[in-house]
Amino acid sequence: MKNIVLCCAAGMSTSMLVQRMKDAAQKKGVEVSIKAVPVADFKDEIATADIVLLGPQVKYEQAKLQAQAEPLGKKVAVIDMMDYGMMKGDVVLEKALKLLE
């Protein structure tokens, strides 16, 4: 099972996207664990995450967080602003799974 963590400013706005991603995963029969956390909790989550997706509002944190994730062999990616704004859970899920290949 893949563990996907979404980080945003407070973990609130991404919780709706998480639900849409979970719905998309269920329809596809893909086993994933997906949760939203504030970017402040990144250090607590990176050890168990397979990939961390950042909300567009915190993309300025990517370089710093990727530097922390790299030694663990983990990826940090930014969610496309349009996909995020339109809450396209299926598209965001697909991109995350592709990055994990």
N, C-alpha and C positions, 0 to 999 in steps of 0.2 A: 504494500500500500504506500502510495506517495503522500508526503506531508507538505501541503502548500500553505504558506503563511502570507497574508496580506497585511501590509503596514500602511497606516495613514496617520494623520496628525493625532487623532484621538481614538481611532479604532471604531468610530461610529458610522461614518459614511460608507465604509467598506463592508459593514455587516450585511447590508442589503445585497451587495454584489456577491458576497460569499454564499448567500442563500440561492441566488440564481446559478452560481457555479455548481453548487451541490445538486440542484435540480437537473442541470445539464449532465453532470457525471452519472447520476442515477439513470437517466434516459439512455445514456451510452453504455451503461453497465461497467463503468470505470470505478474502481475502488480508490478513493482518495479521501484524505482528511484535509479539510480547509477551514481556516479560522482567521479572524481579523484581530489585530492587536495594534495598540499605539506604537509609533516608531520608537518611543522610549523603552519599550519592552523587547526590542530587537535582540539584545544580548542574551536574554533569557530564552528566546525562541530559536536562535540560529543552530544550536546543537542538534535539535530534533527535526528541524525543517529540511526538506529536500531542496526547496526553492523559496525565495522570498520575493514577493511582488510588491512594489511600492505604488501607492496612489500617486497620481500626477502632481498633487499638491505638495508632496515631499520628495520629488525627484532630485532636488538639490542635495539630498542626503546620500544619493546612490554611491558616489565615489568612496565616501567614508565607510559606508556599510559593506560595500564590496571588498574593501581592504580587510575588514574583519572576517568576512565570509570565505575569502579565497583560501586561507590556510586550511580550512575545513573542507575544501573542495565543493563549496556551495555557491550557487548563483544568486545574484540580486538583479532583478529586472524591473523596469518601470512599466506600469500598465498604460496602454495607449489612452490619451485623453478622451477621444471620441468613444472608445469602447467603455471606458469608465463612466463617462457622462450619460451614456445611453444604457448603462447597466447590462451590457452584453455578456452575461455570465458564460455562455457557450463559447464565445470567441476568446475571452480571457482564459478559460480553462484550456482550450486548444493550444493557445500560445504557450501556456505554462508547461503542458505536457510535451510539446515540441522541444522546449528548452531543456527538458529533463532527459531527452533521448541520448 
